Amino acid sequence: MKRLYRSKSDVMIAGVCSGIAEYLSVDPTAVRLAFVLMFFLGGSGLWIYLVLWIIMPLEPSAPSDSIDVQEKQPPAKPKKVATPKPPEPKEPQQEEKPPETK
């Protein structure tokens, strides 16, 4: 038996219209246009959409064995960046005094 869910993949606001379209096997754009027309022809489109947003459950996740390849890879280790050493302070040079003669 088919179940009515909000879509996770084809989402504009909350996935309500695309969930209804998937359930009815129609184009999601047609359902979206119907809600917009209902909104402008009496304002009921907004209220129906909000109620459906609250009532309709979110589409269940795919089974865990169909995880993307990227998710199976371990997270990348951060690269070490070599920082230049600050220059060593120079010792002040003492002026050489000429030897004193007596």
DRENSE-904794 format. One record per residue: residue number from 0; residue in three letters; x, y, z of N, C-alpha, C in turn. Coordinates in nm, 3 decimals. Layout:
<nodes>
seq: NUM | type: ALA | nxx: X | nyy: Y | nzz: Z | caxx: X | cayy: Y | cazz: Z | cxx: X | cyy: Y | czz: Z
...
</nodes>
This chain:
<nodes>
seq: 0 | type: MET | nxx: 0.084 | nyy: -0.118 | nzz: 0.000 | caxx: 0.000 | cayy: 0.000 | cazz: 0.000 | cxx: 0.088 | cyy: 0.124 | czz: 0.000
seq: 1 | type: LYS | nxx: 0.054 | nyy: 0.219 | nzz: -0.085 | caxx: 0.130 | cayy: 0.344 | cazz: -0.095 | cxx: 0.105 | cyy: 0.430 | czz: 0.028
seq: 2 | type: ARG | nxx: 0.210 | nyy: 0.499 | nzz: 0.073 | caxx: 0.197 | cayy: 0.591 | cazz: 0.187 | cxx: 0.230 | cyy: 0.731 | czz: 0.139
seq: 3 | type: LEU | nxx: 0.168 | nyy: 0.827 | nzz: 0.201 | caxx: 0.190 | cayy: 0.967 | cazz: 0.167 | cxx: 0.296 | cyy: 1.024 | czz: 0.259
seq: 4 | type: TYR | nxx: 0.408 | nyy: 1.069 | nzz: 0.200 | caxx: 0.520 | cayy: 1.125 | cazz: 0.276 | cxx: 0.560 | cyy: 1.258 | czz: 0.214
seq: 5 | type: ARG | nxx: 0.623 | nyy: 1.343 | nzz: 0.296 | caxx: 0.689 | cayy: 1.462 | cazz: 0.243 | cxx: 0.821 | cyy: 1.416 | czz: 0.180
seq: 6 | type: SER | nxx: 0.852 | nyy: 1.469 | nzz: 0.067 | caxx: 0.972 | cayy: 1.428 | cazz: -0.006 | cxx: 1.097 | cyy: 1.490 | czz: 0.055
seq: 7 | type: LYS | nxx: 1.207 | nyy: 1.415 | nzz: 0.055 | caxx: 1.337 | cayy: 1.468 | cazz: 0.096 | cxx: 1.419 | cyy: 1.514 | czz: -0.024
seq: 8 | type: SER | nxx: 1.392 | nyy: 1.456 | nzz: -0.139 | caxx: 1.477 | cayy: 1.482 | cazz: -0.254 | cxx: 1.432 | cyy: 1.601 | czz: -0.339
seq: 9 | type: ASP | nxx: 1.303 | nyy: 1.618 | nzz: -0.359 | caxx: 1.251 | cayy: 1.726 | cazz: -0.445 | cxx: 1.180 | cyy: 1.828 | czz: -0.356
seq: 10 | type: VAL | nxx: 1.258 | nyy: 1.912 | nzz: -0.289 | caxx: 1.204 | cayy: 2.002 | cazz: -0.188 | cxx: 1.216 | cyy: 2.147 | czz: -0.234
seq: 11 | type: MET | nxx: 1.106 | nyy: 2.223 | nzz: -0.220 | caxx: 1.111 | cayy: 2.367 | cazz: -0.241 | cxx: 1.102 | cyy: 2.437 | czz: -0.105
seq: 12 | type: ILE | nxx: 1.002 | nyy: 2.401 | nzz: -0.027 | caxx: 0.987 | cayy: 2.457 | cazz: 0.108 | cxx: 0.993 | cyy: 2.343 | czz: 0.209
seq: 13 | type: ALA | nxx: 0.896 | nyy: 2.252 | nzz: 0.203 | caxx: 0.893 | cayy: 2.143 | cazz: 0.301 | cxx: 0.876 | cyy: 2.006 | czz: 0.237
seq: 14 | type: GLY | nxx: 0.861 | nyy: 2.000 | nzz: 0.107 | caxx: 0.847 | cayy: 1.871 | cazz: 0.039 | cxx: 0.703 | cyy: 1.821 | czz: 0.032
seq: 15 | type: VAL | nxx: 0.607 | nyy: 1.904 | nzz: 0.072 | caxx: 0.467 | cayy: 1.863 | cazz: 0.072 | cxx: 0.417 | cyy: 1.840 | czz: -0.070
seq: 16 | type: CYS | nxx: 0.436 | nyy: 1.936 | nzz: -0.157 | caxx: 0.385 | cayy: 1.926 | cazz: -0.294 | cxx: 0.449 | cyy: 1.810 | czz: -0.370
seq: 17 | type: SER | nxx: 0.579 | nyy: 1.793 | nzz: -0.354 | caxx: 0.645 | cayy: 1.684 | cazz: -0.425 | cxx: 0.605 | cyy: 1.549 | czz: -0.367
seq: 18 | type: GLY | nxx: 0.574 | nyy: 1.543 | nzz: -0.238 | caxx: 0.525 | cayy: 1.419 | cazz: -0.179 | cxx: 0.388 | cyy: 1.382 | czz: -0.232
seq: 19 | type: ILE | nxx: 0.299 | nyy: 1.483 | nzz: -0.243 | caxx: 0.167 | cayy: 1.459 | cazz: -0.300 | cxx: 0.179 | cyy: 1.418 | czz: -0.446
seq: 20 | type: ALA | nxx: 0.267 | nyy: 1.486 | nzz: -0.520 | caxx: 0.285 | cayy: 1.454 | cazz: -0.662 | cxx: 0.338 | cyy: 1.311 | czz: -0.680
seq: 21 | type: GLU | nxx: 0.428 | nyy: 1.270 | nzz: -0.594 | caxx: 0.480 | cayy: 1.133 | cazz: -0.604 | cxx: 0.371 | cyy: 1.032 | czz: -0.573
seq: 22 | type: TYR | nxx: 0.288 | nyy: 1.062 | nzz: -0.474 | caxx: 0.179 | cayy: 0.974 | cazz: -0.436 | cxx: 0.077 | cyy: 0.960 | czz: -0.549
seq: 23 | type: LEU | nxx: 0.048 | nyy: 1.072 | nzz: -0.617 | caxx: -0.051 | cayy: 1.072 | cazz: -0.725 | cxx: 0.009 | cyy: 1.043 | czz: -0.862
seq: 24 | type: SER | nxx: 0.140 | nyy: 1.030 | nzz: -0.870 | caxx: 0.213 | cayy: 1.005 | cazz: -0.996 | cxx: 0.189 | cyy: 1.117 | czz: -1.097
seq: 25 | type: VAL | nxx: 0.202 | nyy: 1.240 | nzz: -1.050 | caxx: 0.191 | cayy: 1.356 | cazz: -1.138 | cxx: 0.316 | cyy: 1.442 | czz: -1.120
seq: 26 | type: ASP | nxx: 0.326 | nyy: 1.546 | nzz: -1.201 | caxx: 0.440 | cayy: 1.636 | cazz: -1.195 | cxx: 0.428 | cyy: 1.726 | czz: -1.072
seq: 27 | type: PRO | nxx: 0.536 | nyy: 1.741 | nzz: -0.994 | caxx: 0.531 | cayy: 1.828 | cazz: -0.875 | cxx: 0.498 | cyy: 1.973 | czz: -0.907
seq: 28 | type: THR | nxx: 0.535 | nyy: 2.019 | nzz: -1.025 | caxx: 0.505 | cayy: 2.157 | cazz: -1.064 | cxx: 0.355 | cyy: 2.180 | czz: -1.072
seq: 29 | type: ALA | nxx: 0.280 | nyy: 2.082 | nzz: -1.118 | caxx: 0.134 | cayy: 2.095 | cazz: -1.127 | cxx: 0.073 | cyy: 2.108 | czz: -0.988
seq: 30 | type: VAL | nxx: 0.124 | nyy: 2.031 | nzz: -0.893 | caxx: 0.072 | cayy: 2.039 | cazz: -0.756 | cxx: 0.108 | cyy: 2.174 | czz: -0.695
seq: 31 | type: ARG | nxx: 0.229 | nyy: 2.221 | nzz: -0.719 | caxx: 0.270 | cayy: 2.351 | cazz: -0.667 | cxx: 0.183 | cyy: 2.463 | czz: -0.723
seq: 32 | type: LEU | nxx: 0.156 | nyy: 2.456 | nzz: -0.854 | caxx: 0.069 | cayy: 2.556 | cazz: -0.917 | cxx: -0.072 | cyy: 2.552 | czz: -0.858
seq: 33 | type: ALA | nxx: -0.122 | nyy: 2.434 | nzz: -0.827 | caxx: -0.255 | cayy: 2.422 | cazz: -0.767 | cxx: -0.258 | cyy: 2.490 | czz: -0.631
seq: 34 | type: PHE | nxx: -0.152 | nyy: 2.475 | nzz: -0.551 | caxx: -0.148 | cayy: 2.540 | cazz: -0.420 | cxx: -0.138 | cyy: 2.693 | czz: -0.436
seq: 35 | type: VAL | nxx: -0.063 | nyy: 2.739 | nzz: -0.532 | caxx: -0.052 | cayy: 2.883 | cazz: -0.555 | cxx: -0.186 | cyy: 2.940 | czz: -0.600
seq: 36 | type: LEU | nxx: -0.256 | nyy: 2.869 | nzz: -0.690 | caxx: -0.388 | cayy: 2.915 | cazz: -0.734 | cxx: -0.487 | cyy: 2.917 | czz: -0.619
seq: 37 | type: MET | nxx: -0.484 | nyy: 2.813 | nzz: -0.533 | caxx: -0.574 | cayy: 2.813 | cazz: -0.417 | cxx: -0.544 | cyy: 2.929 | czz: -0.323
seq: 38 | type: PHE | nxx: -0.416 | nyy: 2.964 | nzz: -0.313 | caxx: -0.378 | cayy: 3.076 | cazz: -0.227 | cxx: -0.435 | cyy: 3.207 | czz: -0.280
seq: 39 | type: PHE | nxx: -0.422 | nyy: 3.231 | nzz: -0.411 | caxx: -0.468 | cayy: 3.357 | cazz: -0.468 | cxx: -0.620 | cyy: 3.361 | czz: -0.488
seq: 40 | type: LEU | nxx: -0.684 | nyy: 3.245 | nzz: -0.492 | caxx: -0.829 | cayy: 3.244 | cazz: -0.514 | cxx: -0.907 | cyy: 3.225 | czz: -0.384
seq: 41 | type: GLY | nxx: -0.850 | nyy: 3.259 | nzz: -0.273 | caxx: -0.926 | cayy: 3.250 | cazz: -0.149 | cxx: -0.839 | cyy: 3.233 | czz: -0.026
seq: 42 | type: GLY | nxx: -0.711 | nyy: 3.208 | nzz: -0.044 | caxx: -0.621 | cayy: 3.197 | cazz: 0.070 | cxx: -0.615 | cyy: 3.061 | czz: 0.136
seq: 43 | type: SER | nxx: -0.694 | nyy: 2.966 | nzz: 0.089 | caxx: -0.695 | cayy: 2.835 | cazz: 0.153 | cxx: -0.569 | cyy: 2.754 | czz: 0.123
seq: 44 | type: GLY | nxx: -0.500 | nyy: 2.786 | nzz: 0.016 | caxx: -0.380 | cayy: 2.710 | cazz: -0.020 | cxx: -0.272 | cyy: 2.715 | czz: 0.086
seq: 45 | type: LEU | nxx: -0.253 | nyy: 2.829 | nzz: 0.147 | caxx: -0.152 | cayy: 2.844 | cazz: 0.251 | cxx: -0.187 | cyy: 2.760 | czz: 0.374
seq: 46 | type: TRP | nxx: -0.314 | nyy: 2.768 | nzz: 0.417 | caxx: -0.355 | cayy: 2.694 | cazz: 0.537 | cxx: -0.350 | cyy: 2.543 | czz: 0.514
seq: 47 | type: ILE | nxx: -0.391 | nyy: 2.497 | nzz: 0.398 | caxx: -0.385 | cayy: 2.354 | cazz: 0.367 | cxx: -0.241 | cyy: 2.307 | czz: 0.365
seq: 48 | type: TYR | nxx: -0.153 | nyy: 2.389 | nzz: 0.304 | caxx: -0.011 | cayy: 2.353 | cazz: 0.298 | cxx: 0.048 | cyy: 2.343 | czz: 0.438
seq: 49 | type: LEU | nxx: 0.019 | nyy: 2.440 | nzz: 0.523 | caxx: 0.073 | cayy: 2.438 | cazz: 0.659 | cxx: 0.023 | cyy: 2.318 | czz: 0.739
seq: 50 | type: VAL | nxx: -0.104 | nyy: 2.284 | nzz: 0.725 | caxx: -0.158 | cayy: 2.167 | cazz: 0.795 | cxx: -0.092 | cyy: 2.039 | czz: 0.744
seq: 51 | type: LEU | nxx: -0.077 | nyy: 2.029 | nzz: 0.612 | caxx: -0.012 | cayy: 1.910 | cazz: 0.556 | cxx: 0.134 | cyy: 1.902 | czz: 0.600
seq: 52 | type: TRP | nxx: 0.201 | nyy: 2.015 | nzz: 0.611 | caxx: 0.340 | cayy: 2.019 | cazz: 0.655 | cxx: 0.352 | cyy: 1.959 | czz: 0.796
seq: 53 | type: ILE | nxx: 0.256 | nyy: 1.991 | nzz: 0.880 | caxx: 0.257 | cayy: 1.941 | cazz: 1.018 | cxx: 0.217 | cyy: 1.794 | czz: 1.023
seq: 54 | type: ILE | nxx: 0.117 | nyy: 1.755 | nzz: 0.945 | caxx: 0.060 | cayy: 1.620 | cazz: 0.954 | cxx: 0.142 | cyy: 1.515 | czz: 0.879
seq: 55 | type: MET | nxx: 0.189 | nyy: 1.548 | nzz: 0.759 | caxx: 0.257 | cayy: 1.449 | cazz: 0.675 | cxx: 0.393 | cyy: 1.412 | czz: 0.734
seq: 56 | type: PRO | nxx: 0.421 | nyy: 1.282 | nzz: 0.747 | caxx: 0.553 | cayy: 1.243 | cazz: 0.796 | cxx: 0.659 | cyy: 1.259 | czz: 0.687
seq: 57 | type: LEU | nxx: 0.782 | nyy: 1.275 | nzz: 0.730 | caxx: 0.893 | cayy: 1.288 | cazz: 0.637 | cxx: 0.925 | cyy: 1.151 | czz: 0.578
seq: 58 | type: GLU | nxx: 0.965 | nyy: 1.150 | nzz: 0.454 | caxx: 0.998 | cayy: 1.028 | cazz: 0.383 | cxx: 1.105 | cyy: 0.950 | czz: 0.461
seq: 59 | type: PRO | nxx: 1.087 | nyy: 0.818 | nzz: 0.480 | caxx: 1.187 | cayy: 0.742 | cazz: 0.555 | cxx: 1.321 | cyy: 0.737 | czz: 0.482
seq: 60 | type: SER | nxx: 1.426 | nyy: 0.721 | nzz: 0.560 | caxx: 1.561 | cayy: 0.714 | cazz: 0.502 | cxx: 1.579 | cyy: 0.584 | czz: 0.427
seq: 61 | type: ALA | nxx: 1.675 | nyy: 0.586 | nzz: 0.335 | caxx: 1.709 | cayy: 0.466 | cazz: 0.260 | cxx: 1.777 | cyy: 0.367 | czz: 0.353
seq: 62 | type: PRO | nxx: 1.774 | nyy: 0.237 | nzz: 0.320 | caxx: 1.842 | cayy: 0.138 | cazz: 0.403 | cxx: 1.990 | cyy: 0.170 | czz: 0.417
seq: 63 | type: SER | nxx: 2.051 | nyy: 0.127 | nzz: 0.525 | caxx: 2.190 | cayy: 0.161 | cazz: 0.554 | cxx: 2.290 | cyy: 0.100 | czz: 0.457
seq: 64 | type: ASP | nxx: 2.250 | nyy: -0.006 | nzz: 0.384 | caxx: 2.344 | cayy: -0.067 | cazz: 0.290 | cxx: 2.357 | cyy: 0.013 | czz: 0.161
seq: 65 | type: SER | nxx: 2.276 | nyy: 0.116 | nzz: 0.141 | caxx: 2.286 | cayy: 0.198 | cazz: 0.020 | cxx: 2.351 | cyy: 0.332 | czz: 0.050
seq: 66 | type: ILE | nxx: 2.444 | nyy: 0.334 | nzz: 0.143 | caxx: 2.514 | cayy: 0.457 | cazz: 0.178 | cxx: 2.608 | cyy: 0.495 | czz: 0.064
seq: 67 | type: ASP | nxx: 2.620 | nyy: 0.623 | nzz: 0.038 | caxx: 2.710 | cayy: 0.670 | cazz: -0.067 | cxx: 2.853 | cyy: 0.631 | czz: -0.036
seq: 68 | type: VAL | nxx: 2.932 | nyy: 0.623 | nzz: -0.141 | caxx: 3.073 | cayy: 0.587 | cazz: -0.125 | cxx: 3.145 | cyy: 0.691 | czz: -0.041
seq: 69 | type: GLN | nxx: 3.109 | nyy: 0.817 | nzz: -0.056 | caxx: 3.175 | cayy: 0.923 | cazz: 0.019 | cxx: 3.152 | cyy: 0.906 | czz: 0.168
seq: 70 | type: GLU | nxx: 3.035 | nyy: 0.858 | nzz: 0.208 | caxx: 3.006 | cayy: 0.841 | cazz: 0.350 | cxx: 3.083 | cyy: 0.724 | czz: 0.410
seq: 71 | type: LYS | nxx: 3.121 | nyy: 0.625 | nzz: 0.329 | caxx: 3.194 | cayy: 0.509 | cazz: 0.379 | cxx: 3.340 | cyy: 0.540 | czz: 0.407
seq: 72 | type: GLN | nxx: 3.394 | nyy: 0.641 | nzz: 0.340 | caxx: 3.535 | cayy: 0.674 | cazz: 0.357 | cxx: 3.555 | cyy: 0.744 | czz: 0.490
seq: 73 | type: PRO | nxx: 3.668 | nyy: 0.715 | nzz: 0.556 | caxx: 3.695 | cayy: 0.785 | cazz: 0.682 | cxx: 3.720 | cyy: 0.932 | czz: 0.655
seq: 74 | type: PRO | nxx: 3.694 | nyy: 1.016 | nzz: 0.753 | caxx: 3.717 | cayy: 1.159 | cazz: 0.732 | cxx: 3.864 | cyy: 1.189 | czz: 0.706
seq: 75 | type: ALA | nxx: 3.887 | nyy: 1.285 | nzz: 0.622 | caxx: 4.025 | cayy: 1.322 | cazz: 0.586 | cxx: 4.094 | cyy: 1.386 | czz: 0.705
seq: 76 | type: LYS | nxx: 4.222 | nyy: 1.353 | nzz: 0.720 | caxx: 4.300 | cayy: 1.412 | cazz: 0.828 | cxx: 4.340 | cyy: 1.554 | czz: 0.787
seq: 77 | type: PRO | nxx: 4.340 | nyy: 1.645 | nzz: 0.882 | caxx: 4.381 | cayy: 1.781 | cazz: 0.847 | cxx: 4.529 | cyy: 1.784 | czz: 0.810
seq: 78 | type: LYS | nxx: 4.559 | nyy: 1.864 | nzz: 0.711 | caxx: 4.697 | cayy: 1.874 | cazz: 0.665 | cxx: 4.776 | cyy: 1.964 | czz: 0.759
seq: 79 | type: LYS | nxx: 4.901 | nyy: 1.925 | nzz: 0.780 | caxx: 4.988 | cayy: 2.008 | cazz: 0.862 | cxx: 5.050 | cyy: 2.115 | czz: 0.773
seq: 80 | type: VAL | nxx: 5.041 | nyy: 2.234 | nzz: 0.818 | caxx: 5.095 | cayy: 2.346 | cazz: 0.742 | cxx: 5.223 | cyy: 2.392 | czz: 0.811
seq: 81 | type: ALA | nxx: 5.329 | nyy: 2.397 | nzz: 0.733 | caxx: 5.457 | cayy: 2.441 | cazz: 0.788 | cxx: 5.454 | cyy: 2.591 | czz: 0.808
seq: 82 | type: THR | nxx: 5.484 | nyy: 2.633 | nzz: 0.928 | caxx: 5.489 | cayy: 2.776 | cazz: 0.955 | cxx: 5.634 | cyy: 2.819 | czz: 0.964
seq: 83 | type: PRO | nxx: 5.668 | nyy: 2.928 | nzz: 0.902 | caxx: 5.808 | cayy: 2.971 | cazz: 0.905 | cxx: 5.847 | cyy: 3.015 | czz: 1.046
seq: 84 | type: LYS | nxx: 5.973 | nyy: 2.988 | nzz: 1.080 | caxx: 6.023 | cayy: 3.028 | cazz: 1.211 | cxx: 6.050 | cyy: 3.178 | czz: 1.208
seq: 85 | type: PRO | nxx: 6.020 | nyy: 3.243 | nzz: 1.318 | caxx: 6.049 | cayy: 3.387 | cazz: 1.322 | cxx: 6.200 | cyy: 3.408 | czz: 1.326
seq: 86 | type: PRO | nxx: 6.248 | nyy: 3.516 | nzz: 1.270 | caxx: 6.393 | cayy: 3.538 | cazz: 1.269 | cxx: 6.443 | cyy: 3.555 | czz: 1.413
seq: 87 | type: GLU | nxx: 6.561 | nyy: 3.502 | nzz: 1.435 | caxx: 6.620 | cayy: 3.512 | cazz: 1.568 | cxx: 6.665 | cyy: 3.656 | czz: 1.591
seq: 88 | type: PRO | nxx: 6.646 | nyy: 3.705 | nzz: 1.713 | caxx: 6.687 | cayy: 3.844 | cazz: 1.739 | cxx: 6.839 | cyy: 3.856 | czz: 1.731
seq: 89 | type: LYS | nxx: 6.881 | nyy: 3.962 | nzz: 1.671 | caxx: 7.025 | cayy: 3.986 | cazz: 1.657 | cxx: 7.076 | cyy: 4.054 | czz: 1.784
seq: 90 | type: GLU | nxx: 7.192 | nyy: 4.012 | nzz: 1.823 | caxx: 7.253 | cayy: 4.076 | cazz: 1.939 | cxx: 7.308 | cyy: 4.210 | czz: 1.896
seq: 91 | type: PRO | nxx: 7.291 | nyy: 4.310 | nzz: 1.980 | caxx: 7.345 | cayy: 4.441 | cazz: 1.939 | cxx: 7.497 | cyy: 4.435 | czz: 1.933
seq: 92 | type: GLN | nxx: 7.548 | nyy: 4.491 | nzz: 1.829 | caxx: 7.693 | cayy: 4.489 | cazz: 1.811 | cxx: 7.755 | cyy: 4.601 | czz: 1.893
seq: 93 | type: GLN | nxx: 7.856 | nyy: 4.565 | nzz: 1.965 | caxx: 7.927 | cayy: 4.666 | cazz: 2.042 | cxx: 8.035 | cyy: 4.727 | czz: 1.954
seq: 94 | type: GLU | nxx: 8.042 | nyy: 4.855 | nzz: 1.965 | caxx: 8.145 | cayy: 4.921 | cazz: 1.886 | cxx: 8.281 | cyy: 4.895 | czz: 1.951
seq: 95 | type: GLU | nxx: 8.370 | nyy: 4.864 | nzz: 1.868 | caxx: 8.508 | cayy: 4.841 | cazz: 1.922 | cxx: 8.575 | cyy: 4.974 | czz: 1.947
seq: 96 | type: LYS | nxx: 8.624 | nyy: 4.986 | nzz: 2.068 | caxx: 8.695 | cayy: 5.108 | cazz: 2.103 | cxx: 8.843 | cyy: 5.087 | czz: 2.067
seq: 97 | type: PRO | nxx: 8.899 | nyy: 5.189 | nzz: 2.016 | caxx: 9.043 | cayy: 5.173 | cazz: 1.986 | cxx: 9.120 | cyy: 5.159 | czz: 2.119
seq: 98 | type: PRO | nxx: 9.222 | nyy: 5.084 | nzz: 2.122 | caxx: 9.298 | cayy: 5.066 | cazz: 2.246 | cxx: 9.349 | cyy: 5.201 | czz: 2.294
seq: 99 | type: GLU | nxx: 9.338 | nyy: 5.216 | nzz: 2.420 | caxx: 9.384 | cayy: 5.342 | cazz: 2.478 | cxx: 9.538 | cyy: 5.342 | czz: 2.485
seq: 100 | type: THR | nxx: 9.592 | nyy: 5.450 | nzz: 2.446 | caxx: 9.736 | cayy: 5.462 | cazz: 2.453 | cxx: 9.774 | cyy: 5.557 | czz: 2.565
seq: 101 | type: LYS | nxx: 9.879 | nyy: 5.527 | nzz: 2.635 | caxx: 9.924 | cayy: 5.612 | cazz: 2.743 | cxx: 10.056 | cyy: 5.673 | czz: 2.713
</nodes>
